[in-house]
Amino acid sequence: APDVILCTDQGLEAQGGVDGLLRAPGLTLTPAGRARRVQSMEALLLRGFTPRLPQAVAALTVKLHGGVAGTRRCCHRAAGARCCGASAMPC
């Protein structure tokens, strides 16, 4: 089940915003829907593999994990363990 619903700005607007999106069958049954964790980004930035890809990754990291991209640490790493590689964030 998703922890976050990620969509384009245009798609979210077409659905009538977060409230409209969450009226879709089943979305409120997910952890993301119950907590209203919906994030959106401009379509070409989110879906395009363009020269702006690093910008898109940084923006998405901030949206999903908060703070400034690159300043947080991987939450999957146990103390003293090697990096598990499960996160795009540095360990």
Secondary structure, 3 states (H helix, E strand, C coil): CCCCEEEEHHHHHHCCHHHHHCCCCCHHHCHHHHHCCEEEECHHHHHCCCCCHHHHHHHHHHHHHCCCCCCCCCCCCCCCCCCCCCCCCCC
